[in-house]
């Protein structure tokens, strides 16, 4: 296989793996009607485009090629197709191993750095380093992201997102 074709194949394969991770979004229902919530995940590439006036703008595009350092936006759209409000709906999104949480991610995100065993804001979490010492958790340590929606009214919809960087 030629190098260019191999690189394109590897990039396409990586995109497929990232999409598979996004579709792994899970919900932890607290009530029976939570089955009425539909979830759909996607991944967009943040691309800087220079306009005719020389100004840069940021566009979100469907990735066809990705390389280490690219910034992606992982999104989950949700909608309540039922006739009743759904309370305390929890959406847990595993972070694919091929990416790390972007340093500019919201400080309000609730994350896990231990495979979903414990949760908190990144600034409050610690991990054990290779030397056995505790250290502050960093964006590259995040394994899962969790959102709790207090109430989703009938017919309501929204979007949950987090930024990530290709490792």
C-alpha positions as CSV (number, residue, x, y, z in Angstrom):
1,X,0.0,0.0,0.0
2,X,1.4,3.5,-0.9
3,X,2.2,5.8,2.0
4,X,-0.5,8.3,1.0
5,X,-3.1,5.7,0.8
6,X,-2.0,4.1,4.0
7,X,-2.1,7.4,5.8
8,X,-5.6,8.1,4.4
9,X,-6.7,4.6,5.5
10,X,-5.3,5.0,9.0
11,X,-7.0,8.4,9.3
12,X,-10.3,7.0,8.0
13,X,-10.0,4.1,10.4
14,X,-9.3,6.5,13.3
15,X,-12.4,8.5,12.5
16,X,-14.5,5.3,12.5
17,X,-13.1,4.4,15.9
18,X,-13.9,7.9,17.3
19,X,-17.5,7.7,15.9
20,X,-17.9,4.3,17.5
21,X,-16.9,5.7,20.8
22,X,-19.3,8.6,20.5
23,X,-22.2,6.2,19.7
24,X,-21.3,4.5,22.9
25,X,-23.1,7.2,24.8
26,X,-25.1,5.6,27.7
27,X,-27.9,6.8,29.8
28,X,-28.6,5.8,33.3
29,X,-32.4,5.9,33.6
30,X,-33.9,6.7,37.0
31,X,-37.5,6.3,35.9
32,X,-39.3,4.1,33.4
33,X,-40.3,7.1,31.1
34,X,-36.6,7.9,30.5
35,X,-36.8,5.4,27.6
36,X,-38.6,8.3,25.8
37,X,-35.3,10.2,25.5
38,X,-33.5,9.7,22.2
39,X,-29.7,10.2,22.0
40,X,-27.6,10.7,19.0
41,X,-23.8,11.3,19.0
42,X,-21.5,12.9,16.4
43,X,-18.0,14.2,16.0
44,X,-17.0,17.5,14.3
45,X,-13.5,18.8,13.4
46,X,-12.7,22.3,14.3
47,X,-11.2,23.9,11.2
48,X,-9.8,27.4,10.9
49,X,-10.6,29.0,7.6
50,X,-9.1,32.2,6.3
51,X,-11.6,34.4,4.6
52,X,-11.1,36.7,1.6
53,X,-10.6,39.6,4.0
54,X,-7.7,37.7,5.7
55,X,-9.7,37.1,8.9
56,X,-9.7,33.6,10.4
57,X,-13.0,32.0,11.3
58,X,-13.6,28.6,13.0
59,X,-15.9,26.1,11.3
60,X,-17.1,22.7,12.5
61,X,-17.0,20.2,9.7
62,X,-17.4,16.4,9.4
63,X,-13.9,15.1,9.5
64,X,-12.5,13.1,6.6
65,X,-8.9,13.2,7.7
66,X,-7.6,13.8,11.2
67,X,-4.0,14.0,12.6
68,X,-2.6,14.3,16.1
69,X,-3.2,17.8,17.5
70,X,-6.6,18.3,15.7
71,X,-9.4,19.6,17.8
72,X,-12.7,17.7,17.7
73,X,-16.0,18.5,19.2
74,X,-17.9,15.5,20.5
75,X,-21.6,16.1,20.7
76,X,-24.7,14.3,21.9
77,X,-28.2,15.5,20.8
78,X,-31.0,14.6,23.1
79,X,-34.8,14.9,22.7
80,X,-37.8,13.8,24.8
81,X,-40.2,12.0,22.5
82,X,-42.6,11.1,25.3
83,X,-45.6,12.8,26.8
84,X,-44.1,13.3,30.3
85,X,-41.1,15.3,31.7
86,X,-38.1,13.2,32.5
87,X,-36.3,14.1,35.7
88,X,-32.6,13.6,36.5
89,X,-31.6,12.1,33.2
90,X,-27.9,11.1,33.2
91,X,-25.8,10.9,30.1
92,X,-22.4,9.3,30.4
93,X,-20.0,9.6,27.5
94,X,-16.8,7.6,27.4
95,X,-13.8,9.6,26.1
96,X,-12.2,7.5,23.3
97,X,-8.6,6.5,24.0
98,X,-7.4,8.2,20.8
99,X,-8.2,11.6,22.2
100,X,-7.7,13.7,25.4
101,X,-10.0,16.3,26.8
102,X,-9.1,19.7,25.5
103,X,-7.5,22.1,28.0
104,X,-10.1,24.7,27.2
105,X,-13.0,22.4,28.2
106,X,-15.5,23.9,30.6
107,X,-14.5,23.8,34.3
108,X,-18.1,22.9,35.0
109,X,-17.9,19.4,33.3
110,X,-18.3,16.5,35.6
111,X,-15.7,13.9,34.7
112,X,-14.1,10.6,35.8
113,X,-10.4,9.8,35.6
114,X,-10.8,6.2,36.8
115,X,-13.1,4.6,34.3
116,X,-16.3,5.9,35.8
117,X,-15.8,4.7,39.4
118,X,-15.8,8.3,40.8
119,X,-16.9,11.7,39.5
120,X,-16.2,15.4,40.0
121,X,-14.8,18.5,38.4
122,X,-11.4,17.9,37.0
123,X,-9.8,20.5,39.3
124,X,-11.0,18.5,42.3
125,X,-9.7,15.0,41.1
126,X,-6.4,13.3,41.6
127,X,-4.6,10.4,40.0
128,X,-1.7,8.2,41.1
129,X,1.4,9.0,39.0
130,X,3.8,6.4,37.6
131,X,6.0,7.1,40.7
132,X,3.1,6.1,43.0
133,X,2.6,9.7,44.2
134,X,-0.8,11.5,44.0
135,X,-1.0,14.4,41.6
136,X,-3.7,16.7,40.3
137,X,-5.7,15.1,37.4
138,X,-5.1,16.6,34.0
139,X,-7.2,16.7,30.8
140,X,-5.4,13.7,29.4
141,X,-6.5,11.6,32.4
142,X,-10.2,12.0,31.8
143,X,-11.9,8.7,30.8
144,X,-15.6,9.7,31.0
145,X,-17.8,12.8,31.0
146,X,-21.2,12.9,32.6
147,X,-24.1,15.3,32.4
148,X,-27.3,15.2,34.6
149,X,-30.3,16.9,33.1
150,X,-32.6,18.1,35.9
151,X,-35.7,17.9,33.7
152,X,-36.4,17.3,30.1
153,X,-39.9,18.4,29.1
154,X,-42.0,16.6,26.5
155,X,-40.8,17.7,23.1
156,X,-37.7,19.4,24.5
157,X,-34.3,18.8,23.0
158,X,-30.8,20.0,23.4
159,X,-27.1,19.3,22.8
160,X,-24.3,18.3,25.1
161,X,-20.7,18.9,23.9
162,X,-17.1,18.6,24.9
163,X,-13.9,19.4,23.1
164,X,-11.0,16.9,22.6
165,X,-7.6,16.8,21.0
166,X,-6.3,13.9,18.9
167,X,-3.4,12.3,20.8
